[in-house]
Structure formats: structure tokens, C-alpha cells
Amino acid sequence: MSSSRTMAALIGIASFALTLTACEDQASGQIVARSGVRVVQTLSNPPTHGCHRFPEGITHIDNQTQSSLLLYTTPDCSVPPGGQSSFLDIGASDQAVMTTGPWHSFSFAPG
């Protein structure tokens, strides 16, 4: 009987560890991207690694995650010559400046 309890406890601990590891790879919360007033994309708990491409140009974004974002006017999270990325802090909103044009991708800022 005690060996089945031990096994159940080990399985529970392993499951909990896997859950914690998976959470580290995701930003907790939601990102809402708009073009004008129309919602283009809503992302819930997105992965924190890599470049995320929007399906079209974004003019307004709400970052309701627990991570800061870097927004890019290019589709591949690169900064064009003479350009720059835009930083968006945790829980903040921003609107694209007409001189830079709409955003086409984002990545998570290094912690």
C-alpha cells in the first residue's frame, strides 16, 4: 500500500515540475493587437521565445502580460537601418506613431 502512495507522490511531483517548466516558456496574460479600432489578433499566454508575427500591420497594442515587449515595423523582429524597436512595458498600451508606420512583429524583452 505504501509503495502505491510513494508512486502517486512521485508522479504528482513530476507533473508539478513539468507544469512549472512549461509556465516559464509562456508569458502569463494576454496581448490584444488592433488595426484602428478592429481587433486583429488576441494572444493568450504566448510563448516567450522567438519572434511573433502579426497577420497584418498593427496600430495599437495592449500588453496585459507579465512581460515587456519589443515591437518592430518589420515582419522578422529586425530593426531596419536608421530605425528602432519600440519598448512596451508590462500592463501598458501603445499606439504606433505615423512616422514609424504600423508594427508587424514583436518579441519579449530580455528579463
N, C-alpha and C positions, 0 to 999 in steps of 0.2 A: 504494500500500500504506500509506504513512504517513497519508494522509487518512482511511482507514478506522480506523486506530488513534486518530487525533485525535478522530474522531466517537465512537468507542466510549468514549474517556476522558471526553468531554463528557457523553455520556448517563449514564455512571456517576456523575459529579459531580452532575448534575442529580437523579438518583434518590436519592443520598445526602442532598442538601439537602432534598428533599421528605420523606424519612424523618425527618430531624431536626425539621422543622417540624411534622409530624404528632405526634411524641412530645411536643412542648411543650403540645399541646392535650389530653393524656391524663395521668392520674395513674398512674404505674408501680406496679403491685401489685394487691392485692385487698381488697375490703370485704365482710365477712360480716355480715349482719343477721339477728337472731333474734327470735322472739317466744317467750319462755320458753326451752325447750331446742330448739325446732323452727327450723330454718333457713328463713327466709322468702325471702331473696334473697342471691345472691353476685354481686358485680360485679368483673370483671377489667379493669384498665386503663380505668376510666371517664373520660369527658370532664371536664375541669376547669372548664368554663364552665357557668353556669346552675344551676338548681335541679333536684335529683333527688328524685323522689317514691317512697317505699316503697309496695309494693302493699297493705300493712296496717301497723298500729302496731307499732313495734319496741321491744323492751325491753332488748336487748343488742346491742352492735356491736363488731366487731373491725376496726380500721383498720390494715391491713398495706400501705398505700401510702406513697409518699414525700411526701405532702402532708397537712396538717392539715385537719380537718373542722369545720364548724359544723352542729350538729344542731338541728332545730326540731320543735315539737309541732304545727305547722300543716302542711298539705299543700303550701303555696306558698312555703316558706322565709321567712315573715314572722314577726315577733315580736309576739305578742298583747299588748294593753295590760296592763301590770303583769308581763309575762313576760320571758323572756330566752332566748337561744340557748345551747347547750352546746358548749364547745370540746373537741375530741378531737385530741390531738397525734399525730404520726407514730408508727406502730407500737404504739399504745395501744388499750386496750379500755375500755368503759364500760357501765354499766347504768343504765337510766332510773330516776330517783327517783320513788317512788309519788306524791309531792306534785305533780310536774310532769306526770305521765302519759307515755304512750309517744311516741316520735318518729315523725313522719310524713314528714319530708323532710330533706335535707341539701344543703349546698353546700361548696365548698372555700374555706378561709380564704384571704384575700389573702396573697400571699407577701411 
